[in-house]
Every structure is written in C-alpha cells, then in structure tokens.
C-alpha cells in the first residue's frame, strides 16, 4: 500500500518547477498495483518540454516513494524508447524501454 502523504510530499518537491512555468500537476489515480497516474494543467498542457518535466523531476520523485511501481502521464506522447533515452540523458529514474 502506498502512503498518500508520501505521494503528496514527493509531488510537492516537483510542484515549484511546474508552478514557476504557469502550470500545475495532480495525481489522478493510484492503482492497486502501485501505478500512479498524473496530469499536468495550465501552461504545461501545451509545453514542448512536457516529457522532460515528467521524466525528470515528476516521475523521479514519485518513483522514490515506497510501493510505487510506475508513474504514467497520458499527456506525454513519446514512446517508451524515447522516454528511456530521455531518462538516461537527464540522469533520472530509469524508464522501461520495452
């Protein structure tokens, strides 16, 4: 079971970056398998750096929470190989390339 408070604390670490660019982020769902779904709003919805923000701070902070098996954002339109490469370039939490 994932501690909801721990998720919010992790999200609050990434939130200043997102708010600073005119957007916001929220957790929309947490599955029983530990998959956390997030959505970005405001200026983030049309930002060309959305994938970088998601893969870099947002996903990395949330993946550090015990019990989280994966973090997903339906707004990110890049494939798994591209996201895995981006995670490597950003020194972020590894993204599964399969």
C-alpha positions as CSV (number, residue, x, y, z in Angstrom):
1,X,0.0,0.0,0.0
2,X,1.3,3.4,-0.9
3,X,1.2,6.2,1.7
4,X,-0.9,9.0,0.2
5,X,1.0,11.6,2.3
6,X,4.3,10.3,0.9
7,X,3.0,10.8,-2.7
8,X,2.0,14.4,-1.9
9,X,5.3,15.1,-0.3
10,X,7.1,13.8,-3.4
11,X,4.8,15.7,-5.7
12,X,5.4,18.9,-3.7
13,X,9.1,18.6,-4.5
14,X,8.4,18.9,-8.2
15,X,5.5,21.3,-8.0
16,X,7.6,24.6,-7.7
17,X,9.2,23.9,-11.1
18,X,5.8,23.3,-12.7
19,X,4.1,26.3,-10.9
20,X,7.0,28.5,-11.9
21,X,6.2,27.9,-15.6
22,X,2.4,28.6,-15.2
23,X,1.2,25.0,-14.7
24,X,0.3,22.6,-12.1
25,X,0.3,18.8,-11.5
26,X,-2.0,16.5,-9.7
27,X,-2.3,12.8,-9.0
28,X,-5.4,11.5,-10.8
29,X,-5.2,7.8,-9.9
30,X,-3.3,5.2,-7.9
31,X,-3.9,1.6,-8.8
32,X,-3.6,-1.4,-6.5
33,X,-0.5,-2.4,-8.5
34,X,1.3,0.8,-7.5
35,X,0.9,2.7,-10.7
36,X,0.5,6.4,-10.2
37,X,-1.2,8.5,-12.9
38,X,-0.6,12.2,-13.0
39,X,-2.0,15.1,-15.1
40,X,-0.4,18.4,-15.8
41,X,-2.5,21.5,-16.3
42,X,-2.2,25.2,-17.2
43,X,0.7,26.1,-19.4
44,X,2.1,22.6,-19.1
45,X,-0.5,21.1,-21.3
46,X,1.0,22.8,-24.4
47,X,4.6,22.9,-23.3
48,X,7.2,21.4,-25.7
49,X,9.2,20.3,-22.6
50,X,6.3,18.3,-21.1
51,X,8.1,15.0,-21.5
52,X,11.3,16.3,-19.9
53,X,9.4,17.7,-16.9
54,X,7.5,14.4,-16.5
55,X,10.5,12.1,-16.9
56,X,12.9,14.3,-14.9
57,X,11.6,15.6,-11.6
58,X,8.0,14.4,-11.5
59,X,8.5,10.7,-12.3
60,X,11.8,10.5,-10.4
61,X,10.4,11.9,-7.2
62,X,7.3,9.8,-7.3
63,X,9.2,6.6,-8.1
64,X,11.2,7.1,-4.9
65,X,8.0,6.6,-2.9
66,X,7.9,3.1,-1.5
67,X,5.3,0.9,-3.2
68,X,5.2,2.9,-6.5
69,X,5.9,0.6,-9.4
70,X,5.4,3.0,-12.2
71,X,4.3,6.6,-13.0
72,X,2.3,7.5,-16.1
73,X,1.1,10.6,-17.7
74,X,-1.3,10.3,-20.6
75,X,-0.3,13.7,-21.9
76,X,3.2,12.6,-22.7
77,X,3.1,11.5,-26.4
78,X,6.6,9.9,-26.7
79,X,7.2,6.2,-27.0
80,X,8.9,4.1,-24.3
81,X,12.3,4.0,-26.1
82,X,12.4,7.8,-26.4
83,X,11.4,8.2,-22.8
84,X,14.1,5.7,-21.7
85,X,16.7,7.7,-23.6
86,X,15.4,10.9,-22.2
87,X,15.6,9.5,-18.6
88,X,19.2,8.5,-19.3
89,X,20.2,11.9,-20.6
90,X,18.6,13.6,-17.6
91,X,20.1,11.1,-15.1
92,X,16.5,10.5,-14.0
93,X,14.9,7.3,-12.7
94,X,15.3,4.7,-15.5
95,X,12.3,4.3,-17.7
96,X,11.4,0.8,-19.1
97,X,12.2,0.8,-22.8
98,X,10.1,-2.3,-23.7
